[in-house]
Amino acid sequence: MANQLQFSRATKDQLKTLSKGNQQKVQLISTIVHRPKIVFLDEPFSGLDPVNQEKVISFLQLLRQQSTTIIPAPNKCL
């Protein structure tokens, strides 16, 4: 998972020292590490540059192909 999101170099850093984009990647990885059937994502692209947004989209598409239901929740959803 970390390799697909190109995150392996920062895995030993403390979370608070990471950029917002890398913090988002850590949260995504920790959410799906146990392969849940349903994933709720709150603003999954917040803090990501366009290149990393595409990587996350590709990764989420891969999860969908593996029968994971992904439900994005935009900020003004509630």
LINGIFEN-V905886 format. One record per residue. N is the residue number from 1. RES is the residue in three letters. PHI is phi in radians with two decimals (999 if undefined). PSI is psi in radians with two decimals (* if undefined). D_CENTER is the distance of its C-alpha to the mean C-alpha in Angstrom with 1 decimal. Layout:
# LINGIFEN-V905886
n-><N | N>
res-><RES | RES>
phi-><PHI | PHI>
psi-><PSI | PSI>
d_center-><D_CENTER | D_CENTER>
This chain:
# LINGIFEN-V905886
n-><1 | 2 | 3 | 4 | 5 | 6 | 7 | 8 | 9 | 10 | 11 | 12 | 13 | 14 | 15 | 16 | 17 | 18 | 19 | 20 | 21 | 22 | 23 | 24 | 25 | 26 | 27 | 28 | 29 | 30 | 31 | 32 | 33 | 34 | 35 | 36 | 37 | 38 | 39 | 40 | 41 | 42 | 43 | 44 | 45 | 46 | 47 | 48 | 49 | 50 | 51 | 52 | 53 | 54 | 55 | 56 | 57 | 58 | 59 | 60 | 61 | 62 | 63 | 64 | 65 | 66 | 67 | 68 | 69 | 70 | 71 | 72 | 73 | 74 | 75 | 76 | 77 | 78>
res-><MET | ALA | ASN | GLN | LEU | GLN | PHE | SER | ARG | ALA | THR | LYS | ASP | GLN | LEU | LYS | THR | LEU | SER | LYS | GLY | ASN | GLN | GLN | LYS | VAL | GLN | LEU | ILE | SER | THR | ILE | VAL | HIS | ARG | PRO | LYS | ILE | VAL | PHE | LEU | ASP | GLU | PRO | PHE | SER | GLY | LEU | ASP | PRO | VAL | ASN | GLN | GLU | LYS | VAL | ILE | SER | PHE | LEU | GLN | LEU | LEU | ARG | GLN | GLN | SER | THR | THR | ILE | ILE | PRO | ALA | PRO | ASN | LYS | CYS | LEU>
phi-><999 | -1.09 | -1.16 | -1.12 | -1.67 | 0.88 | -2.13 | -1.09 | -1.22 | -1.77 | -1.18 | -1.64 | -1.33 | -1.23 | -0.97 | -1.17 | -1.56 | -1.45 | -1.15 | -1.05 | -1.08 | -1.23 | -1.10 | -1.07 | -1.09 | -1.06 | -1.10 | -1.12 | -1.07 | -1.18 | -1.27 | -1.86 | -1.02 | -1.65 | 0.93 | -1.21 | -1.40 | -2.26 | -2.21 | -1.76 | -2.05 | -1.65 | 0.85 | -1.14 | -1.84 | -1.08 | 1.47 | -1.72 | -1.34 | -0.99 | -1.13 | -1.25 | -1.06 | -1.12 | -1.12 | -1.16 | -1.04 | -1.06 | -1.14 | -1.14 | -1.12 | -1.09 | -1.08 | -1.08 | -1.14 | -1.66 | 1.24 | -1.62 | -1.50 | -2.03 | -2.09 | -1.38 | -2.14 | -1.18 | -0.98 | -1.67 | -1.30 | -1.64>
psi-><-0.88 | -0.65 | -0.69 | -0.54 | 0.16 | 1.02 | 0.01 | -0.51 | -0.48 | 0.12 | -0.33 | -0.12 | 2.66 | 2.50 | -0.72 | -0.32 | -0.14 | 2.73 | 2.85 | -0.68 | -0.76 | -0.56 | -0.69 | -0.74 | -0.75 | -0.77 | -0.71 | -0.82 | -0.78 | -0.44 | -0.65 | 0.02 | -0.53 | 0.19 | 1.04 | 2.76 | -0.48 | 2.34 | 2.19 | 2.18 | 2.13 | 1.92 | 1.11 | -0.28 | 0.04 | 2.23 | -0.02 | 2.42 | 2.93 | -0.62 | -0.81 | -0.51 | -0.75 | -0.67 | -0.74 | -0.73 | -0.80 | -0.71 | -0.74 | -0.62 | -0.68 | -0.74 | -0.72 | -0.66 | -0.40 | 0.35 | 0.49 | 2.25 | 2.21 | 2.16 | 1.83 | 2.52 | 1.81 | 2.80 | -0.71 | 0.51 | -0.58 | *>
d_center-><9.5 | 9.7 | 12.2 | 10.6 | 8.1 | 11.3 | 10.7 | 13.8 | 16.1 | 14.6 | 14.0 | 17.5 | 17.2 | 17.3 | 14.4 | 16.7 | 17.7 | 14.4 | 13.8 | 11.7 | 9.3 | 9.1 | 9.0 | 5.8 | 4.5 | 6.9 | 6.1 | 3.1 | 5.8 | 8.5 | 7.9 | 8.4 | 10.7 | 13.6 | 13.1 | 13.7 | 15.4 | 13.9 | 10.5 | 10.8 | 8.2 | 10.0 | 9.7 | 6.1 | 7.9 | 10.1 | 11.1 | 9.8 | 12.9 | 13.7 | 13.3 | 9.7 | 9.2 | 11.1 | 9.2 | 5.9 | 8.8 | 10.6 | 8.1 | 8.0 | 11.7 | 12.2 | 11.0 | 13.4 | 16.1 | 15.9 | 16.8 | 13.7 | 14.1 | 11.2 | 12.5 | 11.1 | 13.1 | 14.4 | 16.0 | 19.5 | 19.0 | 21.1>
